[in-house]
C-alpha cells in the first residue's frame, strides 16, 4: 500500500512511522495515523476505559504497529499506571479486551483506475490474551495482543499523523469525549478551525450505538455537550471547543464544531513535510493578557509586536485602533486568540486604516502620514491582480487571494 515517488520510482517512505520513531521517547504525546484519529465510522464502540487501554497499547507498540503478525506484550500494572486507572484486575481487563476485539474500523478508498469507492472494514485488535502466572507474587499479569491487518495497513501507508496528548486521554471520562478529541485532534492542524457535521456524521464521530440517542435533544444532552464540557474542563487540552447548531425548517440538520487555541503555538497534528513544521502564528515572546483597553502599548511586548508588523507607525496609535476595532465588532480584549488577532491586524494595518483615515478625536499621537499603495482596499474584497494579492502570496501562498480579500473586507466594514 506504499505510494511511489514519481521522480525516482522508488517507494515513498511513510512519514507517520518515521514520526513515531522520532518521538518514541516522548511520553507526553502519542503519535497515531491521522486516518485512524479521524476514522469516519466505528462499529461496536468500546467504553472509555477500553479506549484508554487501546491508546496505551498503541503508544506502547510504537513503530511496530506496521506489522499485524507482531505480538506486543505489556504488564497489566503498566497499563494501570500508564492509563492512570485506579484499579484494573485481570477479570476487568478481560472484559475490556473483549470490547476491543469487537471494535471495527472502516477505511474508505477511491480506486482511480477502476473508478469505484472501496470500503474496507476490519478490527483494530485482531487477537488479545491475558497471561495469568501461577505465582502472582513473583510474576506479573501481562496482556498480549496483535493489531488487525486493516490498522497496520493504515499505519504502513500513512503520510499524515496526529499527535494525541496522553494526559487529555487519561483525564476524559466518556467514550464520546475521547472519540471527539481524537477526531478534532486530527483536524486541528487545518487552516479553518471549524468543521460541520450532519447528524449522522456526528453520531459516527462520537461513536453512538445505532438506535441509541435517536433524537437530537438526547444526542446533545447525553453525548455531545458532555463531551465538549469534559474536553474544555481538561487543563491539558490545547484548545477550547464550541458547538453551533444549524436548523432547517425548525429541525436540527447539522452541528458545527469549532476550536480555539488556548495558547497560540505551532499546531503539529497534521504534518505535511519532513521537518514536522506547520505554518501557524507563534508569538516570539509571552505577551500580557488582556490587551490594554486604552490601546497604549508603547514600551510593552504588544508594542514590540506593533513595531515588528506595522513598522513606521506609532505603537500607541496601532493599539488604540485595534482596541476600538475589537470593541466595535463585539469582541473581547481578553479572548484567548487576542495575540493572533493583534498580529494579523498589525500586519494589515496600512490597508486597514493606518494611512488613510484621520486621527480620532482627542488623539495626541503623530499626524497622519502620506498615503500608501495599500490604502485603497477594494470594498468588495476582490484583490486578484492587485498589490494586495502580493501580500497574500507572501503570507498565505496556498490561499485564494479573493477569499482572503472578501474576509478582510468584512472586517473593514466592521470598523464602521
N, C-alpha and C positions, 0 to 999 in steps of 0.2 A: 504493500500500500504506500510505499515511499514515492514521492514525486521525483522528477528528474530535473536537473539543471539544464536549461536549454542551451547554454553556451558550451558546456563540456560533455553533456550527455551522461554524466555520472549521477548516481542517486544523490539527491539533496538531503543532507543530514537533518533530521527533525530537530527543531530548536527547543521543543519542550523538554525532551530528555536531557539535552545539553544544559538547560537552565536548572533542571533538578540536580544534576551532578555539581554544578557550580554552587548551589545553595544547600548542599547536603548537610552542612554543619549549622544551618540556621534553624534553631529550634523554635523560633517565634512564628515562623511562616512556613506553610506547606505549599508546594508547587503542584498544580494539577492541570491537565489539559483543559483548555477553555471549552472544548466540545463537551467535556464531562460536566464542568461547572454550569454550563448553560443548556444542558440537555433539555430539549423541549418537552419530553414526555417520560414520566416514570410509571412503572406498574408495580403494584404491591409495595407502596412506600412504607419503610420501617419507621419505628418510633425514634424519638430524639436520642435516647441512649444508644440504640443500634447505629444511628448515623454518626454519633461521636466515635463509637468503636471503629466504624468503617474509615473515618477520617484518620484515626490513629494508625490503622493498618496501612493506608495509602502512604502516609507520611513515613512510617517505619520502612516500607518496602523501597522507597527511593526510586532510583532509575531502573531498578529491576522489575518495575511494573510493565516492562515491554515484552515479557515472556509469560504466556499462560501456563507453561509447563513447570515454572519455578515455584517451589514451595517456600513460603515465608513462615517464620516462627517467632513468637513473642511471648514472654512470660505474662500470665494473667495480671500479676501485680504491677507490671509495667504499663499494661493497658489502663489499669485503675489510676496510676499516678499520672500518666500522660494525658488522659482524657479528663482528669480532675473529677473522677467519680467517687462518691463517698464509699460505696461498697459494691462489689461485683463478685458474687460467688460463682462456682462452676455451673450450677444449675441455671442461674440467671444468664450467665454468658452463653450457655447452650441455647436458650430461648432467643437471645438477641442474634446469635449467629444464624439461627433458623430464619429469622426475619431477613437477614442479609442475603441468604441463599435464594430467597424468593424475589428479591429486588431486581427488576428488569430495567434495562436502559435501551432506548430506541435511538437509532443513528440514521439520519436522513442523508442520502447522497443522490446527486443527479448525474446519471450516465450520459455524458455529452455525445458519445458515438451512437448509442442506441436510443437517445432521446427519451429517456424514461427516468422516473424517480424510483430509487430503491430504498426501502425502509428496512433496516436491519435491526433485529431485536435480540437481546441476549442478557444473561445475568452478569452482574458486576463481580460477584464472588461465586466461582464455579463449585468450589468444594471447601469445606471447613471442618476442622477437627479440634477436639479438646483432649489433651493428654493428661490423665489423672494418675500420678505416681502412687505407688502403694505406700511409700513413706513420705507423707507430705511435710513432715518436719524437716527433712533434708533436701527434698526436691520440690521444685515449683510446678504448679499447674501451668500448662502452656497451651496456647492456641496455635494452630497451623492452618494455613489457607492457600488456595490458588485463586488468582483472579480469572474471570471469564475471558474468553478469547475476544469478545467484542470490545471489552475495556482495554485489553492490551493492544489491540489493533489501533484503537483511537490514540493511545499513547505513542505507538510507533510512528504514526503518520502526522501527528500534531505539530504545527508550526506556530501555534498561539497558545500561550499558557496564562494561567491566572494564579495570583498569589492570594492565599486564604490565611487570614490572621488566626492562628491557633487559639489564642485567648478568647476571641469572639465566639468561635465554635463551641468552646468548652462552657461559656457562660450562658448561651442560649438554651431555653427550656423546652421549646416545642419543635417538632419536625417542620412545621410551617415556617418558622423563623430561620432555621438552618437552611432549608431549601431556598428561601428568598434571598438569604445572604449569599449563598453560592451563586445564584443567578445574577444578582446585581453586581457582585464582585467581578464576574465575567464580562460585564458591560461597562464598568465604571471607568475604563481607560478610553472610552469613546469621547469625541468632542461634545456631543449632545448629552446632557446629564438628565435625561428622562427617557422613559420607554412606555408605550401604550400597549396594553393587553386587552384583547377581547375577554369576555368572562370565561369561555372555555380555555383560552390560553392561560389565564390567571390560575385557574384550577389546576392545570397541568404543572405550571411553575411551582405552585405551593405543594403539590403532591396530595391533592384532595382525593380521597377514595371515591370512585364512581357511585352515584346515587346518594352521596352524603352532602350535606350543606347545599342543597339544590337552589334554595332561594338566596338571592344576593344579600339580603338582610342577615341571614345566618352565616354566609361565607365571610362577610365583612366583620361581623361581631365575634366570630369564633376562630377565624383563621387569619385574615388579612390584617386587621387592626392589632390583634395581639402580637403578630409577627413584627410589624413595624415598631410597635411600642417597645418590644424586647430589644430590637437592634438599636433603636435610638437611646435606650437606657443603658446600653453597654458602654462603659468608659473606654474600651479598647477599639470600638468601631471608628473608622476614619471619616465617616460621613453620616449625615442625618437624612432619613428618608421622609418623604411626604407623598400622600396619595390624593389624586384629584379624580372625582367621579364624573363620567360623561354620560348624559342621558339622551335618549331619543324617544320622543313621544311618551315622556314621563317614565320610561323604563331604562334602567342602567344597562348600557351596551358595551362600555369599556371603562377601564381604570388606568390612569396614567400615574406611574410611579417615578418620582424624581429624587435625586440625591445631591446633597450639598456638602462638599468637603468641610470638615471642621477646622482643618488647617490646610492652607494652600501648599501642597508639596507634590513632587512628581508622582503621577499615577503609573504604577508598574504592572497592573493586572494584565493588560493586553499589550504584548511586546511585539514590535514589528521589525526589529533589527537585532544584530548580534551583540550590541553593546547594552542591551536592556534599557534603552533610553526611550522615553515617550515625551513629546514636546508639550509641556504644560508650564504655567506660570509658577515661578518659585521665588519667593521673597529672599533677597540676599541677606537680610538681617531681620531679627524679630522686631515687629512693629507694634506699638501700643494699640489697644482697642478700648473704647470705641474711637472713631475718628472725631477730632475736635469739632464741636458744634459751630464755633465761630470761624473755622477754617484757617486759623493762624497756626501754621505748621513749620515756619522757618526755625531752624535750629533743632528739629526733631528728625527721626528716621523717616517720617512721612515727607518732610521737606527734602531729604536726600533722594527719595523716590521721585519727587516732582522735578528736581534738577536733572535727574538721570533720564526721565522720559519726556519732559516738557522743557527742555533746555531753552534758555533765553526768556523765560517767563518768571515773574516773581512767585515764589512758592506759596506765599500767603494768598495771592490772587487765585492761583490754581486751587488751593484748598477751599477758599471761600466759594468759588463757583461749583466745586464738587459737592460740598455740603448742601448748597442750595439745590443742586440737581437731584440729590438723593431725597431731600425733603419734598420737592415738587412731584416726584414720582411715587411718593408714599413709602419710600424705603426706610431702612433703619441704619443709623450710623454705627451700630454695634453688631451688625449682621456678620455671620461667620465668614462670608465671602467678601467683606468690605475691602480687604487688601487687594484682591484681584480686581475688584471693580475700580478702585482708585488707580491702579496701574494702567488699566485699559483706558480710563478717562484721560489720564495724563498723556498717554501715547497719542491719543487723537485730539489733544487739546486745541491745536491750531484749527482743526476742522470744526470743533465744537463751538468755541466762542472766544478763544484766546486772542485772536487778532481782528475780529470783525464785529465786535459789539462794544458799545460804550461802557465805561465803568459804572457799576451800580451806585445808587445814591449813597453818599456817605463814605465811599471808598477812598482811602488815603494812600493807595498804592501808586505805582508808576503809571504815567499816562499811556493812552492807547498807542500801540506801535503800528508801523505801517502794515498794510495788508499782505497776506501770504498767498502763494498759489493755491493753498488748501482752504482758503476762506469760503469760497462759494460752493458748498457741498450741495449736490442735486437734491431737491426736496423729495423726489420720487425714489431716491436711492440707487438709480441706475448709473453705475460708475464704470462699466466696462469701457476700455479705450480712453480713460481719463487718468489724470495724475493720481487719483485715489486708488486706481487698480494696482499701481506700483506698490503702494503700502500693503495692500492685501497680499500681493505675490511675495513680499518680503516677510511678513509676519504670519501668514496663513497660506502657504503655497498650494495646499490641496483644496482650498475653499473656492467657491464660485464668487467672483467679485460682486455681482449684483445681489446675491443673497446676503452677503455681509453688508453691502451698502443699504439695502432696504431695512435691515435690522437696526443699523446705525441711524438711519433717518427717523425711525420711530423714536429712538432715544432723543434725538434733537427736538422733535415735536413735543416731547415731554418736558422740555425746558421752558416751554411757554414762549 
